[in-house]
Amino acid sequence: MRAFGRIGLVEMDLHGARLNALNDEIDKFRHFGVLLKLYAKNKIIPFKRHCANIFDIPTLSDKPEDINATLYLLISKVMIPFAYPGQNEDSVQLFQNALFETGIKHQAIDAFVEEVIATGFLKNLQLDCLEIYPRILAAELPLRPALFLDFDKEYEQTPIAMRVSTHQFEQYKDLFKDISEIISRQFVLIVAINNLQKRGNHNTFLPTGGEGGKGFTPSGIGTFADVTFGQKQEFIDDPWYQLMDGAIDNHLRNAIAHYKAEYDEITQIVTYYPKREGIKQEKAEQMYFLEFMRRLLVVYREMHRLHHLIKNLFYYHFIVMNG
């Protein structure tokens, strides 16, 4: 009754439908993880067979575009409870428009796709994303209340603990860090497309890193990839792509990756220290564990959203360049 009171009947039905979808597929989570590993190891025959037998997803042919189609249908089917409504379709349309409806010459797109394919960058990014999905499924129990917050606008104004049971904060902390690192590398693709749109070459950055600024300018996306995530946004002028609210939290990411974060199971409060303080750690920030899981859900959604760009670039390579 309290849940109905917080979000209303329609939203509660939507939330219930997502939880029911999770419950319906929960027995197949292990198989899903195995299938992603089969794909990653290029064991295509058992991958196709089990996708058809376990998830009722047939593969049309052995062409790489059809193998990839099976992979992404599988991901969509299993991971749909964690997606924001309509996000997948909107993301695909956004990326297609960014590449093919902005006047970029096909030769320039070809050169960009060829570089990220030939260097293995795009494939490695895809495989890194695939490793995240089973870990999100393993966290599905404490993520369920975070999914509820999609509809609970009251929580944004007055966060409360809402009692989320967990004994694995370290595991979720590492998951947040790993997804943030993937987004940092996915951002290379965003900036490359920005360079294509503005200057017709994915490796050509605005000089001095910004309009009227001074300092280091990457010589190409290879050197840009090594720039820290907190500084990457300085090298994109008039960006065509907006990250989701909360997808970048450098304070929390730095605390988890480099400094310190701890969890009190009794109060359900996460305490983290986001800045370098020498031998002292005095300037702490805090949030409820539920809010941390909410932020984990947001960064996962951003990674998944950008995975659609990876998918689109592979299809361009398979169908347009090699079709």
N, C-alpha and C positions, 0 to 999 in steps of 0.2 A: 504493500500500500504506500509506503514511503517513496518507493521508486516511481510509482504512478504519479504521485504528487509532485515529484521533482521534474519529470519530463513529459508527462502526458501520455494518453493512450496510443496515439499513432506512433510516436517515437519508441514507446515501450514495445510495441509490436515489431518494429524494425530491429530493435536491439535483441528481442527474443528470437527473431528469425536468424540473426547472425550466430547466436549461441547454439541454436538448434543445428545449424550447418556445421558448427564445430563438433557438436556431439555426434552427428551422423558420420563424420569422417575420422573420428579420433582413433578408431581401430586400424586405420590405414596409414597413420602418421609414420610408422616404422617403414612401411613399404615405400612411402614417398621419399624418405631419406635415402633408401637404397637405390631408387630409380635415379635420383639426382647424381649419386656417385657413379652409377653405370654410364650416364650421359657424360659426366666429367672424364671418365676413363675411356670414352669412345667405344664402349661395349654396346653397340647399337642394336644388335639382334635381341638380346634379352631385354634391353630397354623398351623396344617396340612391343615385344610380347607381353611384358608385364603391364605396360600402360593400357593395352587393350584388354587384358584379362582381369586386372584389378580395378582399373579406373574407367573402363569402357571408353578409352580414347584410342581409336585406330590411327595408324600412320599411313598416309596416302601412297608414299613411295620412299625410296632410299635417297632421294635428293636432299641435300643439306637443308634447303628451305622447308621441306616437309618434316624432317626430323626436328628442326627448331619449332615448327608449328605445334608439333606434339608436345614438346617441352613446355612451351608457354601456355598451351591449353591446360596441361597438368598443373602448373603453378597457379593459374587463375582459378581452377576448380578447388584446389586445396586451400589456398590462401585468401579466398574471397572474404571470409569473415573479418579479416584484419584491414581490408581496403575501405577507404572512405567512399561513400556512395558516389558512383560516376567518375571516380578518379582515373581508372584505367583508360576509359574511352577518351576523356578529356586530354590525358597525357599523350596518347598516340596522335591525336589530331594536332596538338600543339607542336610536337616534334616534326611532324610532316610539313606543317605550315612553315616552320622555321627554316627548314632546308630547301623546300621546293616552291615556295610562294614568295620569296623575297629577292628574286632576281639573281641568285647565285648561279654562276655558270657550272654546268655539269662537270667540266674538266677540273674545276676547283674542288668540287665535292668528291670526285674520284680520287684526287691526290690526297685529300684528308682521310678518306676511308682506307685507301691503300696503306698509308703510314700506320694507322692504328691497328690494321690487320697484320701487316708485315712485321711489326715490332712485337706482336703478341699482346699489346696493351689491351685491346678490346676483349680478346678471349680471356685473359687473366681477370679482367674486371667482371666478366660474366661468371666465371667460376667462383670468384669471391662472393658475388651475390648469391649464388646457389648454396654456398655453405651457410648463409644466414638463415634461410627459410626453416630448416629443421630446428634451429636454435630458437626461433620465434615460437614455433609450435611447442617446444619444450617448456616455454614460459607462458603457455596459454592460460593457465589458471590465474596467476596474478595480473595478467593482461585483460582479463574479462572486465573487472571494474574500470580499467582505463578505457575500454571500448564504450562503456556506459557514459563516460564523460563527453563523447561526441554530441550527446543530446542534452547534457546537464549544464546549462548556462549559469546556473546559480553557483556552481563550484568555482568558476573562474573568478568570481567576486569574493567568495569566502571559502577557501580551501579547508578541508577537514580531512582527518585521517581515514575514515570510512573502513578501517580495519581490514587490511589485506594480509593474509597469512602467507609467510614465506620464511625459509631458512637459507635462502641461496642468493643473498644480495651480491656476493662476490661474482657469481656467475652472470648476473644481469648487468653488473657494472662493466664487466669485460665485454659483454655483448654490445652495450652502448658505445664503448670505446671503439670496438672493431667496425661497427656500422658507420660511425663518424669518420673513420679513416677511409672507408670505401667511398663515402660521399665526397671527401676531399679529392680523391682521384677521379671520380665521376665528373667533378667540376671542370676537369681538363677538357672534357667534351663540350661542356657548355661554353667555355671560353673560346675553344676552337671554332665553334659555330658563330660566335659573336665576331671573331676575326674575319670569318668568311663573309658575313653580312656587311661589315663595315669597310673591309679592306681587300676582300676578294682572295685572301690567302689565309689558311688556318694557322700558319706560323708567324704571321705579321701582327705584332702587338702595337698598340698606341704608344709612341715613344715616351720614355720616362715614367711609364706605369700609370699615367692618368692625365687628364686634361690640365695642362699647365704645370704639372708636377715635375719633380726632379728625382733622379735615382736610378736604380737598376731596372732595365727592361729585358724580359726574357727574349732569347734569340729564337725560340720556338716552343712548341708545346712540350718538348722533351725537358728543357730546363724549367719551364713553368711547373711541371709535375712535381718538382722538388721544393717548390715554394710552400711554406707552411700554410695551412688552411686559413688561418686568421688573416693572412696577407693576400690570399688568392683573389679576393673580391676587389682589391685595389686595381687589378689589371683588366677589368671588364668595364668598358665605357658604354653608358646608356643600355644596360642589360636587357635582353629580350626575354630572359627567364627569371622568374621570381621564386626563390626558395620558400617553402612553406614556413609559416610562423613557428618558431621553436626548432627548426631543423638545424640551426647553427647556434650552439651554446658553448662558446670557446672556454668560458670560465669552468663549466661543469666538465667538459671534455678534458681540459688541462689538469683539473684536479684529479680526475680518474686516471688519466694516462701518466702523469708525472709527479703529482704531489700526494694528496691524501683524501680519502673519502671513507667514512665509517657509518655504520648503521646500528641503531638501537632498536632491537626487536620489540621491546616493551612499549616505547612511545611511538614507534614506527617513524622515527625522524632520521633522515639522512643528513649528515654533517660533512661538509667538504670545504677545502681550503684552496681557492682558485688562483692564488697569486704566490709568486716567490717571496718568501719572507726571511731568507737566510736560515738561521738556526731556530727562528721562532715560527710558531704557527698560531697566530692570534686572531686573524681576520677571517672567521668562519662564516659560511652561509649555510642555511638549512632549508629543507623541504620535507614534506611528508613522503613516505615511500610510494604512496599512490601517485603523487605528482611526478616522482622519478619514473615510474612505469608509464605514465602518460607521455613523458618526454621520450622514453624509449620507443613507444608506439609511433610518435611523430617522426623520429629519425628513421625508423624502419620504413615508414610510408614514403619518406623522401627518397630513400635508397631504392625502393621498389618502383617509384615513379620514374626515376632516372634509369632504371633497368629497362624501361620501355624504349628509351633512346638507344641503348645498347642493342636491343632487339631490332629496332628499325634500321640501324646501321648494318647489322648482319644481313637483313633482308635486302638492303640496297646492294650489298656486296654480292649476294647469291643471285639475285634476280636481274638487277640492272647492269651491273658490271660484268657478270659472268653468265648472264642468261642467254 
